[in-house]
Amino acid sequence: MPPVSVDAWAKVNLFLHVTGKRDDGYHLLDSLVVFAGIGDTVAVAPAESLGLTVTGPTAPLLDDLDGDNIVLTAARKLATLCGVQANAHITLTKRLPVAAGIGGGSADAAAALRALMTLWQVSPNTTRLHDLALSLGADVPVCLRGTPTRMFGIGEKLEAAPTLPPAWLVLVNPRIGLSTPAVFKARQGCFRDALPLTNAPRDAADLAVQLRYRANDLAAAAQSLVPEITQALDLLNNTPNCLLARMSGSGATCFGLYADPASAQAAASQILSHRPGWWCHAAPMLSTP
């Protein structure tokens, strides 16, 4: 097989409600997940053993992480599931910030699974593949799906979202990693009812209106740990034509919602002029993997 390359798009939680907590300590969520047209890339090629090369502008950040890279873990688990040798060289090009609430590692794992299934010419049972993805992390199943999705439970329950309109996102990260367990530990307050999006928005402005009735229940906790999140939200809200500004996932990445590419690109330029050292990109909201 020739080499295979798959994009690992940034995951964005347009809203995230914490609806409960299981006896085992896992929190129950209800979230609308979309993907932005910016991300990492996973390329796989035939090899006599399993290997990984990490490159790209944010690759040095992975040196601070403990344990094995999730991409290698995904490869080994897929090989075991399908009864094949885990022979491939994987090249991971990192562009997304790490520990940023936009599913960087989860998206990488999902992209590796898709690429390796093509390289190894395997088609595992859908249920077993879903279970494998979930064993890698709560966000991996939705990243493997790769389309606008309602994600609930602990991340294992997925439903197609209503058709979403064309829109653009500006992603802003102060280049500060944030631990998801730390955010949940800092969270205070009651649980919120699930409030899935059921009506297809007419356009980006209507999407913003519907999202205003929803929230990210982790934002306050994340802001208490990383005050720069509040600065990011203020910067987004102060850009012309921003329809909504909110934090994604457990942070620290925030996003602004815009109706057109010109507004999004102008907003990103404005933010970078105020915070030149931050990570900030405009990207389309994707409707297909």
C-alpha positions as a Markdown table, in Angstrom:
| # | Residue | x | y | z |
|---|---|---|---|---|
| 1 | Met | 0.0 | 0.0 | 0.0 |
| 2 | Pro | 1.2 | 3.6 | -0.7 |
| 3 | Pro | 1.4 | 6.0 | 2.3 |
| 4 | Val | -1.9 | 7.3 | 3.7 |
| 5 | Ser | -2.5 | 10.7 | 5.1 |
| 6 | Val | -5.5 | 11.8 | 7.2 |
| 7 | Asp | -6.3 | 15.2 | 8.7 |
| 8 | Ala | -6.9 | 15.4 | 12.5 |
| 9 | Trp | -9.3 | 18.4 | 12.7 |
| 10 | Ala | -9.7 | 20.5 | 15.8 |
| 11 | Lys | -12.8 | 19.5 | 17.9 |
| 12 | Val | -14.9 | 22.4 | 19.1 |
| 13 | Asn | -17.6 | 22.1 | 21.8 |
| 14 | Leu | -20.2 | 24.7 | 20.8 |
| 15 | Phe | -21.8 | 24.0 | 24.2 |
| 16 | Leu | -21.1 | 21.6 | 27.0 |
| 17 | His | -23.5 | 20.8 | 29.8 |
| 18 | Val | -22.5 | 18.7 | 32.8 |
| 19 | Thr | -25.6 | 16.7 | 33.5 |
| 20 | Gly | -24.6 | 14.3 | 36.3 |
| 21 | Lys | -21.9 | 12.1 | 37.7 |
| 22 | Arg | -21.6 | 8.3 | 37.8 |
| 23 | Asp | -20.7 | 6.3 | 40.8 |
| 24 | Asp | -17.3 | 5.6 | 39.3 |
| 25 | Gly | -16.5 | 9.3 | 39.3 |
| 26 | Tyr | -17.0 | 10.0 | 35.6 |
| 27 | His | -19.1 | 13.0 | 34.7 |
| 28 | Leu | -22.0 | 12.9 | 32.3 |
| 29 | Leu | -22.1 | 15.4 | 29.6 |
| 30 | Asp | -24.3 | 16.7 | 26.8 |
| 31 | Ser | -22.5 | 18.6 | 24.1 |
| 32 | Leu | -22.7 | 19.7 | 20.5 |
| 33 | Val | -19.4 | 19.0 | 18.8 |
| 34 | Val | -18.2 | 20.4 | 15.5 |
| 35 | Phe | -14.8 | 20.4 | 13.7 |
| 36 | Ala | -12.8 | 23.3 | 12.4 |
| 37 | Gly | -10.8 | 23.2 | 9.3 |
| 38 | Ile | -7.4 | 23.4 | 11.0 |
| 39 | Gly | -5.6 | 20.5 | 12.7 |
| 40 | Asp | -2.8 | 18.0 | 12.8 |
| 41 | Thr | -1.9 | 15.5 | 10.1 |
| 42 | Val | -1.3 | 11.8 | 10.6 |
| 43 | Ala | 0.6 | 10.0 | 7.8 |
| 44 | Val | 1.3 | 6.3 | 7.8 |
| 45 | Ala | 3.6 | 4.3 | 5.6 |
| 46 | Pro | 4.5 | 0.6 | 5.3 |
| 47 | Ala | 7.4 | -0.4 | 7.7 |
| 48 | Glu | 8.8 | -3.5 | 9.3 |
| 49 | Ser | 7.9 | -2.4 | 12.8 |
| 50 | Leu | 5.9 | 0.3 | 14.5 |
| 51 | Gly | 7.5 | 3.7 | 14.8 |
| 52 | Leu | 6.5 | 7.3 | 15.2 |
| 53 | Thr | 8.0 | 10.7 | 14.2 |
| 54 | Val | 6.5 | 13.9 | 15.6 |
| 55 | Thr | 7.1 | 17.1 | 13.8 |
| 56 | Gly | 5.4 | 20.5 | 13.3 |
| 57 | Pro | 5.2 | 23.8 | 15.2 |
| 58 | Thr | 3.6 | 22.4 | 18.4 |
| 59 | Ala | 5.6 | 19.1 | 18.5 |
| 60 | Pro | 7.9 | 20.3 | 21.3 |
| 61 | Leu | 5.0 | 20.6 | 23.6 |
| 62 | Leu | 4.6 | 16.8 | 23.6 |
| 63 | Asp | 7.9 | 16.4 | 25.3 |
| 64 | Asp | 6.2 | 17.6 | 28.5 |
| 65 | Leu | 3.7 | 14.8 | 28.4 |
| 66 | Asp | 4.1 | 11.6 | 30.4 |
| 67 | Gly | 3.6 | 8.1 | 29.0 |
| 68 | Asp | 3.2 | 6.7 | 25.5 |
| 69 | Asn | 1.9 | 8.8 | 22.7 |
| 70 | Ile | -1.8 | 8.1 | 22.1 |
| 71 | Val | -1.2 | 7.5 | 18.4 |
| 72 | Leu | 1.1 | 4.5 | 19.1 |
| 73 | Thr | -1.4 | 3.2 | 21.6 |
| 74 | Ala | -4.2 | 3.4 | 19.0 |
| 75 | Ala | -2.0 | 1.6 | 16.4 |
| 76 | Arg | -1.3 | -1.3 | 18.8 |
| 77 | Lys | -4.9 | -1.7 | 19.9 |
| 78 | Leu | -6.1 | -1.7 | 16.3 |
| 79 | Ala | -3.6 | -4.3 | 15.3 |
| 80 | Thr | -4.6 | -6.5 | 18.2 |
| 81 | Leu | -8.3 | -6.1 | 17.4 |
| 82 | Cys | -7.8 | -7.0 | 13.7 |
| 83 | Gly | -5.2 | -9.7 | 14.2 |
| 84 | Val | -2.5 | -8.0 | 12.1 |
| 85 | Gln | 1.1 | -7.0 | 12.8 |
| 86 | Ala | 1.5 | -3.4 | 14.0 |
| 87 | Asn | 3.9 | -2.6 | 11.2 |
| 88 | Ala | 3.8 | 1.1 | 10.1 |
| 89 | His | 5.8 | 4.2 | 10.4 |
| 90 | Ile | 3.6 | 7.1 | 11.6 |
| 91 | Thr | 4.4 | 10.7 | 11.1 |
| 92 | Leu | 2.4 | 13.1 | 13.3 |
| 93 | Thr | 2.5 | 16.7 | 12.2 |
| 94 | Lys | 1.4 | 18.8 | 15.2 |
| 95 | Arg | -0.2 | 22.2 | 14.7 |
| 96 | Leu | -2.8 | 22.3 | 17.4 |
| 97 | Pro | -1.9 | 23.3 | 21.0 |
| 98 | Val | -1.6 | 20.5 | 23.5 |
| 99 | Ala | -4.0 | 20.1 | 26.5 |
| 100 | Ala | -6.2 | 22.8 | 24.9 |
| 101 | Gly | -9.8 | 21.6 | 25.0 |
| 102 | Ile | -9.9 | 21.0 | 21.2 |
| 103 | Gly | -9.2 | 17.3 | 21.2 |
| 104 | Gly | -5.7 | 17.4 | 19.8 |
| 105 | Gly | -4.6 | 14.0 | 21.0 |
| 106 | Ser | -8.1 | 12.5 | 20.5 |
| 107 | Ala | -8.2 | 13.8 | 17.0 |
| 108 | Asp | -4.7 | 12.4 | 16.3 |
| 109 | Ala | -5.7 | 9.0 | 17.6 |
| 110 | Ala | -8.9 | 8.9 | 15.5 |
| 111 | Ala | -6.9 | 10.0 | 12.4 |
| 112 | Ala | -4.4 | 7.3 | 13.1 |
| 113 | Leu | -7.1 | 4.7 | 13.3 |
| 114 | Arg | -8.6 | 5.8 | 9.9 |
| 115 | Ala | -5.2 | 5.9 | 8.2 |
| 116 | Leu | -4.1 | 2.5 | 9.5 |
| 117 | Met | -7.4 | 0.8 | 8.6 |
| 118 | Thr | -6.7 | 1.9 | 5.0 |
| 119 | Leu | -3.0 | 1.0 | 5.1 |
| 120 | Trp | -3.6 | -2.4 | 6.7 |
| 121 | Gln | -6.8 | -3.0 | 4.7 |
| 122 | Val | -8.9 | -3.9 | 7.7 |
| 123 | Ser | -12.5 | -3.1 | 8.5 |
| 124 | Pro | -13.3 | -3.9 | 12.1 |
| 125 | Asn | -16.8 | -4.4 | 13.4 |
| 126 | Thr | -18.4 | -0.9 | 14.0 |
| 127 | Thr | -19.2 | -1.7 | 17.7 |
| 128 | Arg | -15.7 | -3.0 | 18.4 |
| 129 | Leu | -14.1 | 0.0 | 16.7 |
| 130 | His | -16.3 | 2.3 | 18.8 |
| 131 | Asp | -15.3 | 0.5 | 22.0 |
| 132 | Leu | -11.6 | 0.7 | 21.0 |
| 133 | Ala | -11.9 | 4.4 | 20.4 |
| 134 | Leu | -13.6 | 4.9 | 23.7 |
| 135 | Ser | -10.8 | 3.0 | 25.5 |
| 136 | Leu | -8.4 | 5.6 | 24.1 |
| 137 | Gly | -10.3 | 8.6 | 25.5 |
| 138 | Ala | -13.8 | 10.0 | 25.8 |
| 139 | Asp | -13.4 | 12.3 | 22.8 |
| 140 | Val | -11.9 | 9.7 | 20.4 |
| 141 | Pro | -15.3 | 8.3 | 19.3 |
| 142 | Val | -16.6 | 11.7 | 18.3 |
| 143 | Cys | -13.4 | 12.5 | 16.5 |
| 144 | Leu | -13.5 | 9.2 | 14.7 |
| 145 | Arg | -17.0 | 10.2 | 13.5 |
| 146 | Gly | -15.7 | 13.6 | 12.4 |
| 147 | Thr | -19.1 | 15.3 | 11.6 |
| 148 | Pro | -21.3 | 17.7 | 13.7 |
| 149 | Thr | -22.5 | 15.4 | 16.5 |
| 150 | Arg | -24.4 | 15.4 | 19.7 |
| 151 | Met | -22.1 | 13.7 | 22.3 |
| 152 | Phe | -23.5 | 12.6 | 25.6 |
| 153 | Gly | -23.0 | 10.1 | 28.4 |
| 154 | Ile | -19.3 | 10.1 | 29.1 |
| 155 | Gly | -18.6 | 10.5 | 25.4 |
| 156 | Glu | -19.8 | 7.1 | 24.3 |
| 157 | Lys | -23.2 | 8.1 | 23.1 |
| 158 | Leu | -23.3 | 9.9 | 19.7 |
| 159 | Glu | -26.2 | 11.2 | 17.6 |
| 160 | Ala | -26.1 | 13.2 | 14.3 |
| 161 | Ala | -26.6 | 16.9 | 14.9 |
| 162 | Pro | -29.2 | 18.8 | 12.9 |
| 163 | Thr | -27.9 | 20.3 | 9.7 |
| 164 | Leu | -25.7 | 23.2 | 10.6 |
| 165 | Pro | -25.3 | 26.3 | 8.4 |
| 166 | Pro | -22.0 | 27.5 | 6.9 |
| 167 | Ala | -20.0 | 29.4 | 9.5 |
| 168 | Trp | -16.5 | 30.3 | 10.4 |
| 169 | Leu | -14.6 | 29.9 | 13.7 |
| 170 | Val | -11.7 | 31.8 | 15.2 |
| 171 | Leu | -9.8 | 29.7 | 17.7 |
| 172 | Val | -7.7 | 31.4 | 20.4 |
| 173 | Asn | -5.3 | 29.8 | 22.9 |
| 174 | Pro | -3.0 | 31.6 | 25.2 |
| 175 | Arg | -0.5 | 28.7 | 24.9 |
| 176 | Ile | -1.2 | 27.5 | 28.4 |
| 177 | Gly | -2.0 | 23.8 | 28.8 |
| 178 | Leu | -4.9 | 22.9 | 31.1 |
| 179 | Ser | -5.6 | 19.5 | 32.7 |
| 180 | Thr | -9.2 | 18.3 | 32.2 |
| 181 | Pro | -9.2 | 16.5 | 35.6 |
| 182 | Ala | -8.1 | 19.8 | 37.3 |
| 183 | Val | -10.9 | 21.7 | 35.7 |
| 184 | Phe | -13.5 | 19.1 | 36.8 |
| 185 | Lys | -12.0 | 19.2 | 40.3 |
| 186 | Ala | -12.3 | 23.0 | 40.4 |
| 187 | Arg | -15.9 | 23.0 | 39.1 |
| 188 | Gln | -18.6 | 24.1 | 41.5 |
| 189 | Gly | -22.4 | 24.3 | 41.2 |
| 190 | Cys | -25.3 | 22.0 | 40.3 |
| 191 | Phe | -25.7 | 19.8 | 37.3 |
| 192 | Arg | -27.6 | 21.2 | 34.3 |
| 193 | Asp | -30.3 | 19.5 | 32.2 |
| 194 | Ala | -29.4 | 18.2 | 28.8 |
| 195 | Leu | -30.6 | 20.6 | 26.1 |
| 196 | Pro | -29.7 | 19.2 | 22.7 |
| 197 | Leu | -30.1 | 21.2 | 19.6 |
| 198 | Thr | -33.1 | 19.9 | 17.8 |
| 199 | Asn | -33.9 | 22.5 | 15.1 |
| 200 | Ala | -31.6 | 23.2 | 12.2 |
| 201 | Pro | -30.5 | 26.8 | 12.4 |
| 202 | Arg | -31.3 | 29.0 | 9.3 |
| 203 | Asp | -27.8 | 30.6 | 9.3 |
| 204 | Ala | -24.9 | 31.4 | 11.5 |
| 205 | Ala | -26.7 | 34.1 | 13.3 |
| 206 | Asp | -29.6 | 31.8 | 14.1 |
| 207 | Leu | -27.1 | 29.2 | 15.3 |
| 208 | Ala | -25.6 | 31.8 | 17.7 |
| 209 | Val | -29.1 | 32.6 | 19.0 |
| 210 | Gln | -29.8 | 29.0 | 19.8 |
| 211 | Leu | -26.4 | 28.5 | 21.4 |
| 212 | Arg | -27.0 | 31.5 | 23.8 |
| 213 | Tyr | -29.6 | 29.4 | 25.6 |
| 214 | Arg | -26.8 | 26.9 | 26.3 |
| 215 | Ala | -23.3 | 27.2 | 27.9 |
| 216 | Asn | -20.0 | 25.6 | 28.7 |
| 217 | Asp | -20.4 | 24.5 | 32.3 |
| 218 | Leu | -16.6 | 24.1 | 32.7 |
| 219 | Ala | -15.8 | 27.7 | 31.8 |
| 220 | Ala | -15.9 | 29.2 | 35.2 |
| 221 | Ala | -13.7 | 26.5 | 36.7 |
| 222 | Ala | -11.2 | 26.8 | 33.8 |
| 223 | Gln | -11.2 | 30.6 | 34.1 |
| 224 | Ser | -10.3 | 30.3 | 37.8 |
| 225 | Leu | -7.3 | 28.3 | 36.9 |
| 226 | Val | -6.2 | 30.2 | 33.8 |
| 227 | Pro | -7.3 | 33.9 | 33.9 |
| 228 | Glu | -6.1 | 34.3 | 30.3 |
| 229 | Ile | -9.3 | 32.5 | 29.2 |
| 230 | Thr | -11.3 | 35.5 | 30.2 |
| 231 | Gln | -8.9 | 37.7 | 28.2 |
| 232 | Ala | -9.4 | 35.5 | 25.2 |
| 233 | Leu | -13.2 | 35.8 | 25.5 |
| 234 | Asp | -13.0 | 39.6 | 25.8 |
| 235 | Leu | -10.7 | 39.8 | 22.8 |
| 236 | Leu | -13.2 | 37.7 | 20.7 |
| 237 | Asn | -16.2 | 39.7 | 21.9 |
| 238 | Asn | -14.5 | 42.9 | 20.9 |
| 239 | Thr | -14.0 | 41.9 | 17.3 |
| 240 | Pro | -16.5 | 43.1 | 14.7 |
| 241 | Asn | -19.2 | 40.7 | 13.6 |
| 242 | Cys | -18.5 | 38.1 | 16.4 |
| 243 | Leu | -21.8 | 36.3 | 16.9 |
| 244 | Leu | -20.8 | 34.3 | 19.9 |
| 245 | Ala | -17.6 | 33.8 | 22.0 |
| 246 | Arg | -17.2 | 30.7 | 24.2 |
| 247 | Met | -14.6 | 28.3 | 25.6 |
| 248 | Ser | -14.3 | 24.9 | 24.0 |
| 249 | Gly | -14.1 | 21.7 | 26.1 |
| 250 | Ser | -12.2 | 22.1 | 29.3 |
| 251 | Gly | -10.1 | 24.9 | 27.9 |
| 252 | Ala | -8.0 | 26.9 | 27.5 |
| 253 | Thr | -9.0 | 27.3 | 23.8 |
| 254 | Cys | -11.8 | 29.7 | 23.1 |
| 255 | Phe | -13.7 | 30.3 | 19.9 |
| 256 | Gly | -15.6 | 33.0 | 18.2 |
| 257 | Leu | -18.4 | 32.3 | 15.7 |
| 258 | Tyr | -18.6 | 34.3 | 12.5 |
| 259 | Ala | -20.9 | 34.3 | 9.5 |
| 260 | Asp | -18.2 | 34.6 | 6.8 |
| 261 | Pro | -14.4 | 34.1 | 6.2 |
| 262 | Ala | -13.6 | 37.8 | 5.9 |
| 263 | Ser | -15.0 | 38.6 | 9.3 |
| 264 | Ala | -13.2 | 35.6 | 10.9 |
| 265 | Gln | -9.8 | 36.4 | 9.3 |
| 266 | Ala | -10.1 | 40.0 | 10.3 |
| 267 | Ala | -10.9 | 39.0 | 13.8 |
| 268 | Ala | -7.9 | 36.6 | 14.0 |
| 269 | Ser | -5.6 | 39.4 | 12.7 |
| 270 | Gln | -7.0 | 41.8 | 15.3 |
| 271 | Ile | -6.4 | 39.4 | 18.2 |
| 272 | Leu | -2.9 | 38.6 | 17.1 |
| 273 | Ser | -2.1 | 42.3 | 17.0 |
| 274 | His | -3.0 | 42.4 | 20.7 |
| 275 | Arg | -1.5 | 39.0 | 21.7 |
| 276 | Pro | 1.2 | 38.2 | 19.1 |
| 277 | Gly | 2.5 | 35.3 | 21.2 |
| 278 | Trp | -0.8 | 33.5 | 21.4 |
| 279 | Trp | -2.1 | 30.8 | 19.1 |
| 280 | Cys | -4.9 | 32.1 | 17.0 |
| 281 | His | -6.4 | 30.9 | 13.7 |
| 282 | Ala | -9.5 | 31.4 | 11.6 |
| 283 | Ala | -11.0 | 28.2 | 10.0 |
| 284 | Pro | -14.3 | 27.1 | 8.5 |
| 285 | Met | -16.7 | 25.0 | 10.5 |
| 286 | Leu | -16.7 | 21.6 | 8.7 |
| 287 | Ser | -19.8 | 19.5 | 7.8 |
| 288 | Thr | -17.9 | 16.5 | 6.5 |
| 289 | Pro | -14.8 | 14.6 | 7.7 |
